[in-house]
Amino acid sequence: MDIQIDHNNPRKMTKVFKALGDGTRQEILHLLEDQQYTVGEIVAKFNLSQPTISRHLSVLKEADLVVDQRRGQNVIYRLNDRALASSMRQFFGQFRSCQEVMR
């Protein structure tokens, strides 16, 4: 398998790892892996304020790890699993020691 690294956009990988580097954001990604949630539903799962959760979601969205969609008054968030998998393949695929594991 030949992995293509986007060397024209190194900031993208930095955004992904910044997003993944926070425990709360990791928990949000795990939560969204099983189903879609509104911001309010996500807030209800954490002991954090709505603005704090919104900031975490903004970082995840900026890294393209979550996608949002407006439905009436609500914004629904879901995991962008294709982008998450692609980012991990791009990053780890550049290391020979990881390439065999990724096959």
DSSP file (Angstrom, degrees, kcal/mol; ACC not computed):
  #  RESIDUE AA STRUCTURE BP1 BP2  ACC     N-H-->O    O-->H-N    N-H-->O    O-->H-N    TCO  KAPPA ALPHA  PHI   PSI    X-CA   Y-CA   Z-CA
    1    1 A M              0   0    0      0, 0.0     2,-0.7     0, 0.0   102,-0.0   0.000 360.0 360.0 360.0 130.1    0.0    0.0    0.0
    2    2 A D        -     0   0    0      2,-0.0     2,-0.4     0, 0.0    91,-0.0  -0.882 360.0-155.4-102.6 113.4    1.4    3.4   -1.0
    3    3 A I        -     0   0    0     -2,-0.7     2,-0.6    90,-0.2    87,-0.0  -0.735   5.0-146.5 -90.8 131.6    0.4    6.1    1.5
    4    4 A Q        -     0   0    0     -2,-0.4     2,-0.4     2,-0.0    89,-0.1  -0.883   9.4-155.3-100.0 120.7    0.4    9.7    0.2
    5    5 A I        -     0   0    0     -2,-0.6     2,-1.7    88,-0.1     3,-0.1  -0.804  17.2-130.9 -94.3 133.5    1.4   12.3    2.7
    6    6 A D    >   +     0   0    0     -2,-0.4     3,-1.3     1,-0.2     6,-0.2  -0.623  34.2 169.7 -84.1  84.2    0.0   15.8    2.1
    7    7 A H  T 3  S+     0   0    0     -2,-1.7    -1,-0.2     1,-0.3    -2,-0.0   0.643  70.7  68.2 -71.6 -13.2    3.3   17.7    2.5
    8    8 A N  T 3  S+     0   0    0      1,-0.2    -1,-0.3    -3,-0.1     3,-0.1   0.652 106.3  39.4 -78.2 -14.9    1.6   20.8    1.2
    9    9 A N    X>  +     0   0    0     -3,-1.3     3,-1.1     1,-0.1     4,-0.6  -0.498  60.9 153.5-134.0  66.3   -0.5   21.0    4.3
   10   10 A P  H 3> S+     0   0    0      0, 0.0     4,-1.3     0, 0.0     3,-0.2   0.750  71.6  68.6 -66.6 -21.3    1.6   20.1    7.4
   11   11 A R  H 3> S+     0   0    0      1,-0.2     4,-2.5     2,-0.2     5,-0.2   0.799  88.1  65.9 -67.0 -27.2   -0.7   22.2    9.6
   12   12 A K  H <> S+     0   0    0     -3,-1.1     4,-2.2     1,-0.2    -1,-0.2   0.939 102.4  45.6 -60.2 -46.6   -3.5   19.7    9.1
   13   13 A M  H  X S+     0   0    0     -4,-0.6     4,-2.5    -3,-0.2    -1,-0.2   0.866 110.7  54.3 -65.8 -35.2   -1.7   17.0   10.9
   14   14 A T  H  X S+     0   0    0     -4,-1.3     4,-2.2     2,-0.2    -1,-0.2   0.910 108.7  49.0 -62.7 -42.0   -0.8   19.5   13.7
   15   15 A K  H  X S+     0   0    0     -4,-2.5     4,-2.4     2,-0.2    -2,-0.2   0.902 110.4  51.3 -63.6 -41.3   -4.5   20.3   14.1
   16   16 A V  H  X S+     0   0    0     -4,-2.2     4,-2.4     1,-0.2    -2,-0.2   0.944 113.3  43.3 -61.9 -48.6   -5.4   16.6   14.2
   17   17 A F  H  X S+     0   0    0     -4,-2.5     4,-1.1     2,-0.2    -1,-0.2   0.827 111.7  54.0 -72.0 -29.5   -2.8   15.9   17.0
   18   18 A K  H  < S+     0   0    0     -4,-2.2     3,-0.4    -5,-0.2    -1,-0.2   0.934 111.5  46.6 -63.2 -44.6   -3.7   19.0   18.9
   19   19 A A  H >< S+     0   0    0     -4,-2.4     3,-0.9     1,-0.2    -2,-0.2   0.899 115.0  45.6 -63.6 -41.1   -7.3   17.9   18.8
   20   20 A L  H 3< S+     0   0    0     -4,-2.4    -1,-0.2     1,-0.2    -2,-0.2   0.639  96.9  76.4 -77.6 -13.8   -6.4   14.3   19.9
   21   21 A G  T 3< S+     0   0    0     -4,-1.1     2,-0.5    -3,-0.4    -1,-0.2   0.456  80.5  79.8 -79.0  -0.4   -4.1   15.5   22.6
   22   22 A D  S <> S-     0   0    0     -3,-0.9     4,-2.1    -4,-0.2     5,-0.2  -0.926  70.9-144.6-113.5 130.3   -6.9   16.5   25.0
   23   23 A G  H  > S+     0   0    0     -2,-0.5     4,-2.3     1,-0.2     5,-0.2   0.866 100.2  52.5 -59.6 -40.1   -8.6   13.8   27.1
   24   24 A T  H  > S+     0   0    0      1,-0.2     4,-2.3     2,-0.2    -1,-0.2   0.920 109.8  48.8 -64.0 -42.3  -12.0   15.5   26.9
   25   25 A R  H  > S+     0   0    0      2,-0.2     4,-2.3     1,-0.2    -1,-0.2   0.874 109.3  53.2 -65.9 -35.6  -11.9   15.7   23.1
   26   26 A Q  H  X S+     0   0    0     -4,-2.1     4,-2.3     2,-0.2    -1,-0.2   0.926 109.5  48.9 -62.2 -43.4  -10.9   12.0   23.0
   27   27 A E  H  X S+     0   0    0     -4,-2.3     4,-2.5     1,-0.2    -2,-0.2   0.886 109.1  52.4 -63.4 -39.1  -13.9   11.2   25.2
   28   28 A I  H  X S+     0   0    0     -4,-2.3     4,-2.5     2,-0.2    -1,-0.2   0.922 108.8  50.3 -62.9 -43.2  -16.1   13.2   22.8
   29   29 A L  H  X S+     0   0    0     -4,-2.3     4,-0.9     2,-0.2    -2,-0.2   0.914 110.6  49.4 -61.3 -42.7  -14.8   11.3   19.8
   30   30 A H  H >X S+     0   0    0     -4,-2.3     3,-0.6     1,-0.2     4,-0.6   0.915 111.2  50.3 -60.5 -42.9  -15.5    8.0   21.6
   31   31 A L  H >X S+     0   0    0     -4,-2.5     3,-0.9     1,-0.2     4,-0.8   0.916 111.2  47.6 -60.5 -44.8  -19.0    9.2   22.4
   32   32 A L  H 3< S+     0   0    0     -4,-2.5    47,-0.9     1,-0.2    -1,-0.2   0.586  93.6  79.0 -76.7  -9.1  -19.7   10.2   18.8
   33   33 A E  H << S+     0   0    0     -4,-0.9    -1,-0.2    -3,-0.6    -2,-0.2   0.844 100.4  38.3 -66.0 -31.8  -18.3    6.9   17.5
   34   34 A D  H << S-     0   0    0     -3,-0.9     2,-0.3    -4,-0.6    -1,-0.2   0.786 129.1 -17.0 -92.3 -29.6  -21.6    5.2   18.3
   35   35 A Q     <  -     0   0    0     -4,-0.8    -1,-0.2    42,-0.0     2,-0.2  -0.981  70.0 -86.2-165.1 171.6  -24.2    7.8   17.4
   36   36 A Q        -     0   0    0     -2,-0.3     2,-0.3    42,-0.1    42,-0.2  -0.601  41.4-171.5 -87.4 149.2  -24.8   11.5   16.6
   37   37 A Y  E     -A   77   0A   0     40,-2.0    40,-3.5    -2,-0.2     2,-0.1  -0.979  21.8-124.4-139.8 151.9  -25.5   14.0   19.4
   38   38 A T  E  >  -A   76   0A   0     -2,-0.3     4,-2.0    38,-0.2    38,-0.2  -0.455  39.7-105.0 -80.7 166.8  -26.6   17.6   19.8
   39   39 A V  H  > S+     0   0    0     36,-0.8     4,-3.0     1,-0.2     5,-0.2   0.926 123.0  53.1 -58.4 -44.7  -24.3   20.0   21.8
   40   40 A G  H  > S+     0   0    0      1,-0.2     4,-1.9     2,-0.2    -1,-0.2   0.882 107.9  49.8 -60.0 -39.7  -26.8   19.8   24.7
   41   41 A E  H  > S+     0   0    0      2,-0.2     4,-0.6     1,-0.2    -1,-0.2   0.872 112.1  48.3 -67.9 -36.2  -26.7   16.0   24.7
   42   42 A I  H >< S+     0   0    0     -4,-2.0     3,-1.3     1,-0.2     4,-0.5   0.931 109.4  52.6 -67.8 -44.9  -22.9   16.0   24.7
   43   43 A V  H >< S+     0   0    0     -4,-3.0     3,-1.6     1,-0.3     5,-0.5   0.889 103.0  59.3 -56.2 -40.3  -22.9   18.6   27.6
   44   44 A A  H 3< S+     0   0    0     -4,-1.9    -1,-0.3     1,-0.3    -2,-0.2   0.717 101.2  55.4 -63.6 -21.1  -25.2   16.3   29.6
   45   45 A K  T << S+     0   0    0     -3,-1.3     2,-0.3    -4,-0.6    -1,-0.3   0.563 108.5  53.6 -87.1  -9.8  -22.5   13.5   29.4
   46   46 A F  S <  S-     0   0    0     -3,-1.6     2,-0.5    -4,-0.5     7,-0.0  -0.830  79.0-125.7-125.2 160.3  -19.8   15.7   30.9
   47   47 A N  S    S+     0   0    0     -2,-0.3     2,-0.3     2,-0.0    -3,-0.1  -0.381  80.3 102.5 -97.6  52.0  -19.3   17.9   34.0
   48   48 A L  S    S-     0   0    0     -5,-0.5    -2,-0.2    -2,-0.5     2,-0.0  -0.914  75.6 -99.4-133.8 157.7  -18.4   20.9   31.9
   49   49 A S     >  -     0   0    0     -2,-0.3     4,-2.2     1,-0.1     5,-0.2  -0.286  33.3-111.5 -74.4 162.1  -20.2   24.0   30.7
   50   50 A Q  H  > S+     0   0    0      1,-0.2     4,-2.7     2,-0.2     5,-0.2   0.905 117.7  52.7 -61.2 -43.5  -21.8   24.3   27.3
   51   51 A P  H  > S+     0   0    0      0, 0.0     4,-2.0     0, 0.0    -1,-0.2   0.886 109.2  50.4 -61.7 -35.9  -19.2   27.0   26.2
   52   52 A T  H  > S+     0   0    0      2,-0.2     4,-2.1     1,-0.2    -2,-0.2   0.936 112.2  45.8 -66.4 -45.7  -16.4   24.6   27.2
   53   53 A I  H  X S+     0   0    0     -4,-2.2     4,-2.7     1,-0.2     5,-0.2   0.905 110.8  54.4 -62.9 -41.0  -17.9   21.7   25.2
   54   54 A S  H  X S+     0   0    0     -4,-2.7     4,-2.2     1,-0.2    -1,-0.2   0.884 107.1  50.7 -61.2 -38.5  -18.5   24.0   22.3
   55   55 A R  H  X S+     0   0    0     -4,-2.0     4,-2.0     2,-0.2    -1,-0.2   0.917 110.6  48.9 -64.8 -42.4  -14.8   25.0   22.3
   56   56 A H  H  X S+     0   0    0     -4,-2.1     4,-2.2     1,-0.2    -2,-0.2   0.921 111.7  49.1 -61.6 -43.3  -13.8   21.4   22.3
   57   57 A L  H  X S+     0   0    0     -4,-2.7     4,-2.6     1,-0.2    -1,-0.2   0.870 107.9  55.2 -64.3 -36.1  -16.1   20.7   19.4
   58   58 A S  H  X S+     0   0    0     -4,-2.2     4,-2.6     2,-0.2    -1,-0.2   0.904 108.0  48.1 -62.8 -42.2  -14.7   23.7   17.5
   59   59 A V  H  X S+     0   0    0     -4,-2.0     4,-1.5     2,-0.2    -2,-0.2   0.917 113.4  47.9 -64.5 -42.9  -11.2   22.3   17.8
   60   60 A L  H  <>S+     0   0    0     -4,-2.2     5,-2.7     1,-0.2     6,-0.8   0.887 113.0  48.2 -64.6 -39.1  -12.4   18.8   16.7
   61   61 A K  H ><5S+     0   0    0     -4,-2.6     3,-1.7     3,-0.2    -2,-0.2   0.907 107.6  54.7 -67.8 -42.0  -14.3   20.4   13.8
   62   62 A E  H 3<5S+     0   0    0     -4,-2.6    -1,-0.2     1,-0.3    -2,-0.2   0.833 109.0  49.0 -60.1 -33.1  -11.2   22.5   12.8
   63   63 A A  T 3<5S-     0   0    0     -4,-1.5    -1,-0.3   -48,-0.2    -2,-0.2   0.430 115.5-120.8 -84.7   0.1   -9.2   19.3   12.6
   64   64 A D  T < 5S+     0   0    0     -3,-1.7    -3,-0.2     2,-0.2    19,-0.2   0.715  80.0 122.2  67.1  23.8  -12.0   17.8   10.5
   65   65 A L  S   <S+     0   0    0     -5,-2.7    15,-3.0    -6,-0.2     2,-0.3   0.676  72.8  34.3 -90.2 -18.9  -12.6   15.0   13.0
   66   66 A V  E     -B   79   0A   0     -6,-0.8     2,-0.4    13,-0.3    13,-0.2  -0.953  69.3-153.0-130.4 155.9  -16.2   15.9   13.6
   67   67 A V  E     -B   78   0A   0     11,-2.6    11,-2.2    -2,-0.3     2,-0.3  -0.969  10.1-154.3-125.7 141.1  -18.9   17.2   11.3
   68   68 A D  E     -B   77   0A   0     -2,-0.4     2,-0.4     9,-0.2     9,-0.2  -0.859   8.2-172.2-117.3 155.4  -21.9   19.2   12.3
   69   69 A Q  E     -B   76   0A   0      7,-2.0     7,-3.1    -2,-0.3     2,-0.4  -0.980  22.3-128.7-145.8 129.2  -25.3   19.6   10.7
   70   70 A R  E     +B   75   0A   0     -2,-0.4     2,-0.4     5,-0.2     5,-0.2  -0.638  23.9 179.5 -81.0 131.2  -28.0   22.0   11.6
   71   71 A R  E >   -B   74   0A   0      3,-3.4     3,-2.1    -2,-0.4     2,-0.3  -0.873  62.3 -61.6-131.1  98.6  -31.5   20.5   12.1
   72   72 A G  T 3  S-     0   0    0     -2,-0.4    -1,-0.0     1,-0.3     0, 0.0  -0.484 121.2 -11.4  64.1-122.9  -33.9   23.2   13.1
   73   73 A Q  T 3  S+     0   0    0     -2,-0.3    -1,-0.3    -3,-0.1     2,-0.3   0.614 126.0  79.6 -81.4 -14.0  -32.8   24.7   16.4
   74   74 A N  E <   - B   0  71A   0     -3,-2.1    -3,-3.4   -36,-0.0     2,-0.5  -0.642  64.7-146.9-102.5 152.2  -30.2   22.0   17.0
   75   75 A V  E     - B   0  70A   0     -2,-0.3   -36,-0.8    -5,-0.2     2,-0.4  -0.982  20.9-153.3-111.8 122.7  -26.7   21.3   15.7
   76   76 A I  E     -AB  38  69A   0     -7,-3.1    -7,-2.0    -2,-0.5     2,-0.4  -0.822   6.5-157.0-100.2 131.8  -26.0   17.6   15.4
   77   77 A Y  E     +AB  37  68A   0    -40,-3.5   -40,-2.0    -2,-0.4     2,-0.3  -0.868  13.6 175.0-109.6 142.1  -22.4   16.4   15.7
   78   78 A R  E     - B   0  67A   0    -11,-2.2   -11,-2.6    -2,-0.4     2,-0.2  -0.976  37.0 -97.5-140.2 156.1  -21.0   13.1   14.3
   79   79 A L  E     - B   0  66A   0    -47,-0.9     2,-1.3    -2,-0.3   -13,-0.3  -0.505  23.1-141.5 -69.8 135.1  -17.6   11.6   14.1
   80   80 A N     >  +     0   0    0    -15,-3.0     4,-2.2    -2,-0.2     3,-0.4  -0.674  31.2 172.3 -94.2  77.5  -15.9   12.0   10.7
   81   81 A D  H  > S+     0   0    0     -2,-1.3     4,-2.5     1,-0.2     5,-0.2   0.801  70.7  57.0 -64.2 -30.1  -14.5    8.5   10.9
   82   82 A R  H  > S+     0   0    0      2,-0.2     4,-2.4     1,-0.2    -1,-0.2   0.924 109.6  45.0 -65.3 -42.6  -13.1    8.6    7.4
   83   83 A A  H  > S+     0   0    0     -3,-0.4     4,-2.5     2,-0.2    -2,-0.2   0.886 113.0  51.4 -68.3 -38.4  -11.0   11.7    8.1
   84   84 A L  H  X S+     0   0    0     -4,-2.2     4,-2.1     2,-0.2    -2,-0.2   0.951 113.5  43.7 -62.0 -49.4   -9.8   10.2   11.4
   85   85 A A  H  X S+     0   0    0     -4,-2.5     4,-2.5     1,-0.2    -2,-0.2   0.903 114.0  50.9 -63.2 -41.9   -8.7    7.0    9.7
   86   86 A S  H  X S+     0   0    0     -4,-2.4     4,-2.7    -5,-0.2    -1,-0.2   0.908 109.4  50.4 -62.9 -42.8   -7.1    8.9    6.8
   87   87 A S  H  X S+     0   0    0     -4,-2.5     4,-2.6     2,-0.2     5,-0.2   0.913 111.7  47.6 -62.2 -42.7   -5.2   11.1    9.2
   88   88 A M  H  X S+     0   0    0     -4,-2.1     4,-2.5     2,-0.2     5,-0.4   0.910 112.7  48.6 -67.3 -40.9   -3.9    8.2   11.1
   89   89 A R  H  X S+     0   0    0     -4,-2.5     4,-1.9     1,-0.2    -2,-0.2   0.921 112.9  48.9 -62.9 -42.8   -2.9    6.3    7.9
   90   90 A Q  H  < S+     0   0    0     -4,-2.7     4,-0.5    -5,-0.2    -2,-0.2   0.934 117.6  39.4 -62.9 -46.3   -1.1    9.4    6.6
   91   91 A F  H >< S+     0   0    0     -4,-2.6     3,-1.1    -5,-0.2    -2,-0.2   0.982 124.0  35.3 -70.7 -55.7    0.8   10.1    9.8
   92   92 A F  H >< S+     0   0    0     -4,-2.5     3,-1.7     1,-0.3     6,-0.3   0.770 107.2  69.4 -73.0 -24.2    1.8    6.5   10.8
   93   93 A G  T 3< S+     0   0    0     -4,-1.9    -1,-0.3    -5,-0.4   -90,-0.2   0.671  86.9  66.9 -66.9 -16.0    2.2    5.4    7.2
   94   94 A Q  T <  S+     0   0    0     -3,-1.1     2,-0.5    -4,-0.5    -1,-0.3   0.557  89.1  78.0 -81.3  -6.0    5.3    7.6    6.9
   95   95 A F  S X> S-     0   0    0     -3,-1.7     3,-1.7     1,-0.1     4,-1.3  -0.910  71.7-149.1-107.3 123.1    7.1    5.3    9.4
   96   96 A R  H 3> S+     0   0    0     -2,-0.5     4,-0.8     1,-0.3     3,-0.5   0.876  97.6  61.5 -54.6 -39.6    8.4    2.0    8.1
   97   97 A S  H 34 S+     0   0    0      1,-0.2     4,-0.3     2,-0.1    -1,-0.3   0.716 110.2  40.6 -63.4 -19.7    7.9    0.5   11.5
   98   98 A C  H <> S+     0   0    0     -3,-1.7     4,-1.7    -6,-0.3    -1,-0.2   0.649  94.8  80.5 -99.7 -19.3    4.2    1.1   11.3
   99   99 A Q  H  < S+     0   0    0     -4,-1.3     4,-0.5    -3,-0.5    -2,-0.1   0.870  92.1  49.1 -62.1 -39.5    3.6    0.2    7.7
  100  100 A E  T >< S+     0   0    0     -4,-0.8     3,-1.0     1,-0.2    -1,-0.2   0.905 110.3  51.3 -66.7 -40.1    3.4   -3.5    8.2
  101  101 A V  T 34 S+     0   0    0     -4,-0.3    -1,-0.2     1,-0.2    -2,-0.2   0.828 106.3  56.6 -64.1 -31.9    1.0   -3.1   11.1
  102  102 A M  T 3<        0   0    0     -4,-1.7    -1,-0.2     1,-0.2    -2,-0.2   0.552 360.0 360.0 -81.2  -8.1   -1.3   -1.0    8.9
  103  103 A R    <         0   0    0     -3,-1.0    -1,-0.2    -4,-0.5    -2,-0.1   0.508 360.0 360.0 -72.1 360.0   -1.7   -3.5    6.2
